[in-house]
């Protein structure tokens, strides 16, 4: 399928782009990234009612013009009008996939992939357990081999810690970060564990300073953003994972490993996030972080392959001459 053209359309959020890339990679595609920054007055209108959507592109947006791609993968509210405009402009030849809840009738798209906690229903909806992501078993295996030497001086067990940060729905200030860091330090001392810590872009300099101060003198590695990003290696080599609850994407990627995943609850106003964590906890995938380390098993979460298989089945009817004989399952 690598000869099909593909665009990813998002408003530029890292988590959204990661989900779209996860699906594109599972399809064996090399997508072109298109970031959109729509302007007023379009932004105040419902996404399904934008007149002349291409006129809404602001000066920081990427250009959207023919030739239209075979496949569009969109994520986020602001991508919706442009994906649907391409569908119309292409004469319905572009296959439109939307990731997450489109906040409108899902049948406007060819396929919608939405997490169970979004409660989206429809004949063309594929429900996922969490966020789509590009963390496949093959990538984890390669990353383990690539990064093993970098952490070989640290004692086992490895506890990989994924730290998020504040946003419009979640609170994570320095006092909360100090509490989290102190609990991680206590865990390290209790089990003789090494902490492999990676902050996110939202963590912020003040919170990162708290982590460095409170974990000083312990067997710990805190990625400072320099050099090659060891994120996949930290996932792959982990014996246990601890993740702050503010990011569905981070928690889902941690659960791609099949390793025990503990979730640190942070203050949140999102009922959707609450449902997501409740569902994974009820399935026995994650547990609340309580300062202990235990072992359990579950099926790793990698829904990109399942969504890709659904896309491939539908594309066989639209582009039969362009679909390779090799199935998506064979490539994954």
C-alpha positions in Angstrom: 0.0 0.0 0.0 3.1 2.2 0.1 2.2 3.7 -3.3 -1.0 5.3 -2.1 -0.7 9.0 -1.2 -1.6 10.1 2.3 -2.0 13.3 4.1 -2.1 13.8 7.9 -4.2 16.8 8.9 -4.1 18.1 12.5 -3.9 21.4 14.3 -0.3 20.7 15.2 -0.6 19.0 18.7 2.1 16.4 19.2 -0.3 13.8 20.6 -2.7 14.1 17.6 0.1 13.8 15.1 1.5 10.7 16.9 -1.9 9.0 16.6 -2.1 9.7 12.9 1.4 8.6 12.3 0.7 5.4 14.2 -2.1 4.5 11.7 -0.2 5.6 8.7 2.8 3.4 9.7 0.5 0.5 10.3 -0.8 1.0 6.7 2.7 1.0 5.4 2.3 4.6 4.2 4.7 7.6 4.2 2.4 10.5 4.9 2.7 14.2 4.2 2.0 16.3 7.3 -0.4 19.2 6.9 -1.0 21.5 9.9 -4.0 23.7 9.8 -4.6 27.0 11.7 -8.1 28.2 10.9 -9.1 31.8 11.6 -12.2 33.7 12.6 -15.1 33.8 12.0 -14.9 30.1 11.0 -13.7 29.0 14.5 -17.0 30.1 16.1 -19.1 27.9 13.8 -19.9 24.2 14.3 -17.4 22.2 12.4 -19.9 20.7 10.0 -21.2 24.2 8.9 -18.1 26.0 7.6 -18.7 27.7 4.3 -15.7 27.5 1.9 -13.4 25.8 4.5 -10.2 26.3 2.4 -10.7 30.1 2.8 -10.5 29.6 6.6 -6.8 28.6 6.4 -4.7 31.1 8.4 -1.2 32.3 7.4 0.5 29.6 9.6 -1.4 26.8 7.8 0.1 24.5 5.3 -1.3 24.7 1.8 -4.1 22.3 0.8 -4.5 22.0 -2.9 -4.8 19.2 -5.6 -3.7 16.7 -6.5 -5.8 15.4 -3.6 -4.4 12.4 -1.7 -5.8 8.9 -1.8 -6.1 8.9 2.0 -6.6 11.6 4.6 -6.0 10.9 8.3 -7.3 13.7 10.5 -7.3 14.2 14.2 -8.7 17.0 16.3 -11.8 19.3 15.9 -10.0 21.7 13.6 -9.1 19.1 11.1 -12.7 18.1 10.4 -13.8 20.8 8.0 -10.7 20.4 5.9 -10.9 16.7 5.7 -14.6 16.9 4.6 -13.7 19.7 2.1 -11.1 17.4 0.5 -13.6 14.6 0.3 -16.0 16.9 -1.6 -13.3 18.5 -3.8 -11.9 15.1 -4.8 -15.3 13.9 -5.9 -15.4 11.4 -3.0 -12.2 9.8 -4.2 -10.1 10.6 -1.1 -10.7 8.1 1.7 -11.2 10.1 4.9 -10.3 8.6 8.3 -10.9 10.6 11.5 -9.3 9.7 14.8 -11.1 10.5 18.0 -14.7 11.9 18.4 -15.4 14.1 15.4 -18.2 15.8 17.3 -20.6 15.3 14.5 -22.2 12.4 12.6 -19.4 9.8 12.1 -21.0 8.7 8.8 -19.7 11.9 7.2 -16.4 10.1 7.1 -15.4 6.9 5.5 -14.1 5.6 8.9 -13.9 6.9 12.4 -11.5 5.4 15.0 -12.5 6.6 18.4 -11.6 5.3 21.9 -14.2 3.5 23.8 -14.3 6.3 26.4 -15.5 8.7 23.7 -18.7 6.7 23.4 -18.9 7.1 19.6 -21.2 4.6 17.8 -21.9 3.9 14.2 -21.5 1.3 11.5 -18.2 2.9 10.3 -16.8 3.4 13.8 -13.9 1.3 15.0 -13.7 1.5 18.8 -10.2 1.5 20.3 -9.1 0.8 23.9 -7.1 4.1 24.0 -5.2 6.4 21.8 -3.7 5.1 18.5 0.1 5.2 18.6 3.1 4.0 16.6 4.7 1.9 19.4 4.7 -1.5 17.7 6.2 -4.7 19.0 8.9 -4.5 16.3 9.8 -1.0 17.3 10.1 -2.0 20.9 12.3 -4.9 20.1 14.7 -2.7 18.0 14.7 0.0 20.7 15.6 -2.5 23.4 18.7 -3.6 21.5 19.7 -0.1 20.5 19.4 1.5 24.0 20.4 -1.4 26.3 24.0 -0.3 26.7 23.0 3.3 27.6 21.3 2.1 30.8 23.4 -1.0 31.6 25.2 0.8 34.4 21.9 1.2 36.3 20.6 -1.5 38.6 17.5 -3.5 38.0 14.5 -3.4 38.2 14.0 -0.5 35.8 11.0 1.7 36.5 10.2 3.9 33.5 8.3 7.1 34.5 6.4 9.1 32.0 5.6 12.5 33.3 3.0 14.8 31.7 2.1 18.3 32.8 -0.7 20.8 33.2 -3.2 21.6 30.5 -6.8 23.0 30.3 -8.2 19.9 32.0 -5.5 18.7 34.4 -3.5 20.4 37.2 0.1 19.4 37.9 1.9 22.2 39.7 5.3 22.1 41.6 3.8 21.0 44.9 2.1 18.1 43.2 5.3 17.3 41.4 7.2 17.3 44.7 4.8 14.8 46.1 5.1 12.6 43.0 8.9 12.8 43.1 9.1 11.9 46.8 6.9 8.8 46.3 9.2 7.8 43.4 12.2 8.3 45.5 10.7 6.1 48.2 10.0 3.4 45.7 13.5 3.5 44.4 14.9 3.1 47.9 12.5 0.3 48.9 13.1 -1.9 45.9 16.6 -0.8 44.8 15.0 0.2 41.6 16.4 2.6 38.9 14.1 5.3 37.7 14.2 6.1 34.0 12.3 9.4 33.8 11.1 11.2 30.7 9.3 14.5 31.0 6.9 15.8 28.3 6.7 19.1 26.6 4.0 20.1 29.0 6.0 19.3 32.2 7.7 22.6 32.3 11.0 23.8 33.6 9.8 24.3 37.2 8.5 20.8 37.4 11.6 19.3 35.8 13.7 21.2 38.4 11.7 19.6 41.2 12.3 16.1 39.7 16.0 16.7 39.5 16.2 18.0 43.1 14.0 15.3 44.7 15.7 12.4 42.8 19.2 13.6 43.3 21.6 10.9 44.6 19.3 8.0 43.5 19.8 5.5 40.7 18.0 7.6 38.2 18.2 8.9 34.7 16.1 12.0 33.7 16.1 12.8 30.0 17.0 16.5 29.6 16.0 16.7 25.9 19.5 16.5 24.6 20.9 13.8 22.2 18.9 11.0 20.8 15.4 10.6 22.3 15.5 7.4 24.4 11.7 7.2 24.9 11.2 4.0 23.0 14.2 2.4 24.7 12.8 3.4 28.1 9.5 1.8 27.2 11.1 -1.4 25.8 13.6 -1.9 28.7 11.2 -1.2 31.5 10.4 -3.8 34.1 7.6 -1.6 35.4 6.1 1.7 34.2 4.6 4.6 36.1 2.6 7.2 34.2 0.8 10.4 35.2 -2.9 10.3 34.4 -3.1 13.5 32.4 -2.3 11.9 29.0 -4.3 9.2 27.4 -1.6 8.8 24.8 1.2 8.3 27.3 -0.8 5.7 29.2 -1.8 3.8 26.1 1.8 3.8 24.8 3.0 2.4 28.1 0.4 -0.3 27.8 1.8 -1.3 24.4 4.6 -2.9 26.3 2.6 -5.6 28.1 4.5 -4.6 31.3 2.8 -3.6 34.6 1.6 0.0 34.3 0.9 2.1 37.4 -1.0 5.3 37.0 -0.4 8.4 39.2 -3.7 10.2 39.4 -3.5 14.0 39.0 -6.3 16.5 39.5 -8.5 16.5 36.4 -11.8 17.9 35.2 -12.1 15.5 32.3 -14.9 12.9 32.7 -13.6 11.2 29.4 -10.2 10.7 31.0 -11.9 9.3 34.1 -13.8 6.7 32.0 -10.6 5.8 30.2 -8.7 5.0 33.4 -11.7 3.3 34.9 -12.0 1.0 31.9 -8.3 0.0 31.9 -8.4 -0.6 35.6 -11.5 -2.8 35.3 -9.8 -4.8 32.5 -6.7 -5.4 34.8 -4.4 -3.5 32.5 -3.4 -0.7 34.8 -3.3 -0.2 38.6 -3.2 3.0 40.7 0.3 3.9 41.8 0.6 3.0 45.5 4.4 2.7 46.0 4.5 -1.0 45.4 5.8 -3.1 42.5 3.9 -6.2 41.5 3.7 -8.3 38.3 0.7 -8.9 36.1 0.0 -9.6 32.5 -2.4 -8.4 29.8 -2.7 -8.1 26.1 -0.5 -5.2 24.9 -2.6 -2.3 23.5 -1.8 -1.7 19.8 -5.0 -0.8 18.0 -3.4 0.8 15.0 -3.0 -2.5 13.4 -6.7 -3.4 13.8 -7.8 0.0 12.5 -5.4 -0.3 9.6 -6.9 -3.7 8.7 -10.4 -2.1 8.6 -9.1 0.7 6.4 -7.5 -1.8 4.0 -10.7 -3.8 3.7 -12.6 -0.7 2.7 -9.9 0.6 0.4 -9.9 -2.6 -1.6 -13.3 -1.5 -3.1 -12.1 2.1 -3.8 -8.6 1.5 -5.1 -8.4 -2.2 -6.1 -5.6 -1.6 -8.6 -3.4 0.1 -6.0 -3.7 -2.4 -3.2 -0.8 -4.8 -2.9 -1.5 -8.5 -2.5 0.3 -8.4 0.8 -2.1 -7.9 3.7 -1.7 -5.4 6.5 -1.4 -8.3 8.9 1.6 -9.6 6.9 3.4 -6.3 7.1 2.9 -5.7 10.9 
